[in-house]
Amino acid sequence: MAIVVTIQVIIGGVVTTCHHIRFFLVGSDEIWERFGIASWRAHLARLRLVVAAGLSLTVFAAAFWWSGAMTPRITWEPEPFFARAHVDESGILSVRLEIAMENEGMTPFVLTGLSMNIPGLRLLPAEETEEIEVDAGGREWLTRQIAITDCAAVPHEPRPVSFTYSTWMGSGSAEAMWGPWWMSNTAGGVPVAWQRALAVDACSKAVSGEWF
């Protein structure tokens, strides 16, 4: 920035004009402010701060979810090899099913309940306490009896199973999709929804009179 100062002086009857040019150093912030760029830079800085905070929150939430503190990360494995079917005195066909639960999270959890709403099937009350604690990275077994009320009504499509749980964060509920079972046929084997495979195997044996 420059300022020109003109001074006229009479020396010996002669008018003399003197020009003084003064230069002032101006900071970059003042230049940005004069051209209206300072406010834009402030907005940009605030935007960067908001983006950084959002990314940090996302990373924290992902790590928190991965730990299993909010919702347990469970691998469910209903074992067809250990399935045992029978018909009781009342003529009710049911299957005793062994279910493996593997905790893939870093937080222990307690399974407090299991339920299902699948046509043709009815989960019978647990014989013992249903609360099972699974350590971080641990594996536990759950045994339940499932009554088959209508063989033909059991759906071919996978259906979710609901469960309740508790962790140090509190209690909650969630749904899980159990993996398919493999059933042999002329082609060698095909994956079938676990509940359909269970019903087909048990109902086929009941009809053939294998248990009578």
C-alpha positions in Angstrom: 0.0 0.0 0.0 1.4 3.4 -1.0 0.5 7.0 0.1 1.8 10.0 -1.9 2.2 13.3 0.0 3.0 16.5 -2.0 4.7 19.4 -0.2 5.4 22.8 -1.7 8.2 24.8 -0.1 9.5 28.4 -1.1 13.2 28.4 -1.0 14.9 31.7 -2.0 11.7 33.0 -3.7 11.5 29.8 -5.7 8.5 27.5 -5.2 9.7 23.9 -4.8 7.4 20.9 -4.9 8.4 17.8 -3.1 6.7 14.5 -3.4 7.0 12.0 -0.6 5.9 8.4 -1.4 5.4 6.2 1.7 4.9 2.5 1.5 3.1 0.5 4.2 3.4 -3.3 4.5 0.0 -5.0 4.6 -0.4 -8.5 6.0 -2.1 -11.3 4.0 -5.0 -11.4 6.5 -5.8 -7.7 5.8 -5.7 -8.3 2.1 -8.1 -11.3 2.4 -10.4 -9.1 4.5 -10.3 -6.2 2.0 -11.3 -8.5 -0.8 -13.9 -10.4 1.2 -11.9 -13.6 1.3 -11.3 -13.6 5.1 -14.9 -14.7 5.9 -14.7 -17.5 3.3 -11.5 -18.8 4.8 -13.2 -18.8 8.3 -16.1 -20.8 6.9 -13.7 -23.2 5.2 -11.8 -23.7 8.5 -15.1 -24.4 10.3 -16.2 -26.8 7.6 -12.9 -28.8 7.9 -13.4 -29.0 11.7 -16.9 -30.3 11.2 -15.8 -32.9 8.7 -12.9 -34.0 10.9 -15.3 -34.4 13.9 -17.8 -36.4 11.7 -15.1 -38.8 10.5 -13.8 -39.3 14.1 -17.3 -40.0 15.3 -17.9 -42.5 12.4 -14.6 -44.3 13.2 -15.5 -44.4 16.9 -19.0 -45.8 16.2 -17.7 -48.4 13.8 -15.1 -49.6 16.4 -17.8 -49.6 19.1 -20.1 -51.7 16.9 -17.3 -54.1 16.0 -16.6 -54.7 19.7 -20.1 -56.0 20.1 -20.9 -53.7 23.0 -24.1 -52.4 21.4 -25.3 -55.6 19.6 -23.5 -58.9 20.0 -21.8 -60.2 16.9 -22.9 -63.8 16.9 -22.3 -66.7 14.5 -25.2 -69.1 14.9 -24.7 -72.8 13.9 -27.8 -75.0 14.3 -26.2 -78.5 14.0 -28.2 -80.9 11.8 -25.9 -83.8 12.8 -27.1 -83.6 16.5 -30.8 -83.0 15.7 -32.9 -85.7 17.4 -36.6 -86.0 16.5 -39.3 -88.0 18.3 -43.1 -88.2 18.8 -44.4 -88.0 22.3 -47.4 -89.6 24.0 -49.7 -86.8 22.7 -48.6 -87.4 19.1 -46.6 -84.2 18.9 -43.6 -84.3 16.5 -40.6 -82.3 17.8 -36.9 -82.0 17.2 -34.3 -81.5 19.8 -31.8 -79.0 18.2 -28.3 -78.2 19.4 -27.3 -74.6 18.5 -23.7 -73.3 18.6 -23.2 -69.6 19.4 -19.8 -68.1 18.7 -19.1 -64.5 20.0 -17.1 -62.7 17.3 -17.1 -59.5 19.3 -14.7 -58.2 22.0 -17.5 -57.8 24.5 -19.0 -60.7 26.5 -22.8 -61.0 26.3 -25.6 -63.0 28.0 -28.3 -64.6 25.8 -31.5 -64.1 27.8 -34.1 -65.4 25.3 -34.8 -67.0 22.0 -38.0 -66.9 19.9 -39.1 -67.5 16.3 -42.2 -66.8 14.3 -42.0 -69.5 11.6 -45.2 -71.1 10.1 -45.4 -74.8 10.9 -42.9 -74.6 13.8 -43.3 -73.8 17.5 -40.4 -73.2 19.9 -41.1 -75.1 23.1 -40.2 -73.6 26.5 -36.7 -74.1 27.6 -36.2 -77.0 30.0 -33.6 -75.1 32.0 -32.6 -71.5 32.4 -32.1 -69.9 29.0 -29.5 -67.4 30.1 -26.2 -68.4 28.7 -23.1 -66.2 29.0 -20.6 -66.2 26.1 -17.2 -64.7 26.6 -15.5 -62.5 24.0 -14.3 -64.8 21.3 -16.0 -67.7 23.1 -18.3 -70.5 22.0 -21.3 -71.9 23.8 -24.1 -74.4 23.1 -27.8 -73.9 23.4 -30.3 -76.8 23.3 -34.0 -76.2 22.4 -37.0 -78.3 21.5 -38.9 -77.3 18.3 -42.4 -78.8 17.7 -43.4 -79.3 14.1 -47.1 -78.5 13.9 -47.6 -78.5 10.1 -44.9 -80.1 7.9 -46.3 -78.5 4.6 -46.5 -75.0 6.1 -42.8 -74.7 6.9 -41.5 -72.1 4.4 -38.7 -72.7 1.9 -37.3 -69.2 2.3 -35.0 -68.4 5.2 -36.7 -66.8 8.2 -35.1 -64.8 11.0 -34.8 -65.9 14.6 -35.2 -63.3 17.3 -33.1 -63.2 20.5 -32.7 -61.0 23.5 -29.4 -60.3 25.2 -27.6 -58.1 27.7 -24.1 -56.6 27.7 -22.4 -54.0 30.0 -24.1 -51.4 27.8 -27.6 -52.7 28.7 -30.1 -55.1 27.3 -31.7 -55.3 23.8 -33.1 -57.5 21.1 -32.0 -58.4 17.6 -32.7 -60.9 14.7 -30.4 -63.4 13.1 -30.6 -65.4 9.9 -29.3 -69.0 10.5 -27.4 -70.6 7.7 -28.8 -73.3 5.3 -28.4 -77.0 5.7 -27.3 -79.2 2.8 -29.7 -81.9 1.7 -28.7 -84.7 -0.7 -30.4 -85.3 -4.0 -29.7 -86.8 -7.4 -27.3 -83.9 -8.1 -25.3 -84.5 -5.0 -26.5 -81.8 -2.6 -28.4 -78.4 -2.4 -28.6 -75.8 0.3 -32.0 -75.6 1.9 -33.3 -73.1 4.5 -32.5 -74.8 7.9 -36.2 -74.8 9.1 -37.3 -76.5 5.9 -34.6 -79.1 6.0 -35.4 -79.8 9.6 -39.1 -80.3 8.9 -38.5 -82.4 5.7 -36.2 -84.7 7.6 -38.4 -85.1 10.7 -41.7 -85.4 8.8 -40.2 -87.9 6.3 -39.1 -90.2 9.2 -42.5 -89.8 11.0 -44.4 -90.7 7.8 -42.2 -93.7 7.1 -42.9 -95.1 10.6 -39.2 -95.1 11.6 -40.1 -94.2 15.2 -43.0 -96.6 15.6 
